[in-house]
């Protein structure tokens, strides 16, 4: 399970680095050629991987609904790329990913060695 959580954290870090390179979230999402596709790909990977994490672990971290939401976002990105709500993606990056990152780092520190 630690590997799955580490994978999600790597994707989150990539998204944050991409936003930092662009300057801010809206600018990154407006730049379809350079940044948007990468951000959406990594969000879809986060949703896919969170769907594979044991529900007991997610429940313990109070992330069960977030995992479902991440998978729903993944499905929407994969199946309706052109219809993705960028304002929602911006909110996810600003509000949800920092919380997810903190909870996953805490879990790794407390439960995973190495």
C-alpha positions, -999 to +999 in steps of 0.1 A: +000+000+000+029+023+007+040+022-030+005+033-041+005+062-017+040+072-027+029+071-064+000+095-056+023+118-038+047+119-067+018+128-090+007+156-066+042+170-064+044+170-102+012+189-104+024+215-079+057+218-098+039+223-130+017+251-115+048+267-100+065+267-134+034+283-150+032+309-122-003+301-109-030+275-113-052+293-137-023+301-160-012+265-160-047+253-169-051+279-196-020+267-213-033+236-231-001+228-250+024+230-222+007+224-189-030+214-189-026+180-205+001+170-180-020+182-150-051+163-162-031+132-169-016+132-134-050+139-119-064+109-137-035+088-125-042+099-089-078+088-093-068+055-107-043+047-080-066+059-051-092+035-064-066+007-057-059+017-021-076-004+006-108+011+018-099+005+054-068+026+050-087+054+032-114+052+059-088+055+087-075+086+070-110+100+064-104+099+027-131+075+015-152+102-002-121+119-015-110+086-031-144+082-048-143+118-059-108+114-073-119+083-093-149+102-106-126+130-117-104+104-134-134+090-153-145+124-164-110+133-176-106+101-195-140+099-210-148+136-216-115+154-219-130+184-238-158+188-212-135+190-182-145+218-158-113+237-154-127+257-124-133+224-106-098+212-115-084+245-101-104+240-069-091+204-066-055+216-070-058+245-045-080+228-019-080+190-021-045+181-032-028+199-002-050+180+023-045+147+005-007+153+004-006+160+042-027+130+051-006+106+029+027+119+042+015+114+077+004+079+069+037+071+053+056+084+083+036+064+107+031+031+087+058+027+061+095+021+066+123+034+043 
